[in-house]
Amino acid sequence: MEKNPFTDLRRLHNENLNETSHWFKLFSGLLFLPIHKATDAFVDLMSICPPQDACTAFGDYIFDNYIEGQFLMEIWLHPINTNIKTTNGAEIFHQGFNSEFYAPNPSVFMVIDVIEIFISIQ
């Protein structure tokens, strides 16, 4: 049976003061880059990828899902904002989205109206 390279990710990430854990931690910096610089930064990170299967598999996963994949960079990257309280783009979206409702269980019509406003803004 072939070994899954993702099984080593947690161990490699949590080890301190080695090249691999440092490389993994550099990925969190992608969240703070402008959209037009994220792809180049990813390529730079992959150019210094440690020679381990888990690192290559992780880079391939990020590329397939976040750089050129199903999650648009506009969703997970967020412009620099001094009032930002989280680094997660989805959380930022939900904070703004939820602030549009004045009741804990809004009607479906109100939700659709707010979604249409958010779509028209972008």
SULGIQUI-V117141 format. One record per residue. OMEGA is omega in degrees with one decimal (999 if undefined). Layout:
OMEGA, OMEGA
This chain:
-178.1, -178.8, 176.6, -177.1, -178.6, -179.3, -179.8, -173.8, -177.7, -179.7, -179.1, -179.9, -174.9, 176.7, -177.4, 172.3, 170.5, -175.0, -176.3, -180.0, 176.9, 179.9, 177.8, -177.8, 177.1, -179.6, 180.0, 177.6, 178.2, -177.4, -174.1, -177.8, 171.2, -175.3, -176.0, 179.2, -173.3, -178.2, 178.0, 178.1, 177.0, 178.7, 177.8, 178.3, -179.9, 179.0, 178.0, -178.7, 175.2, -175.9, 178.8, -179.1, -178.1, 179.8, 178.5, 179.0, 178.4, 178.2, 177.3, 178.9, 179.2, 180.0, -175.9, -174.8, -172.5, -179.1, -178.5, -171.4, -170.3, -179.1, -179.1, 179.3, 178.6, -179.9, -173.0, 172.2, -179.2, 179.1, 179.3, -178.7, -177.9, 179.9, -176.1, -178.2, 179.3, 177.0, -176.7, -178.3, 179.0, 177.8, 178.7, 178.2, -176.7, 176.4, 178.8, -179.4, -178.8, -179.5, 178.8, -176.2, -178.1, 178.6, -179.0, 179.9, -177.9, 178.9, -179.7, -179.9, 177.5, 178.5, 179.2, 178.2, -179.7, 177.9, 178.8, 177.1, 179.4, 179.0, -178.3, 178.5, -176.9, 999
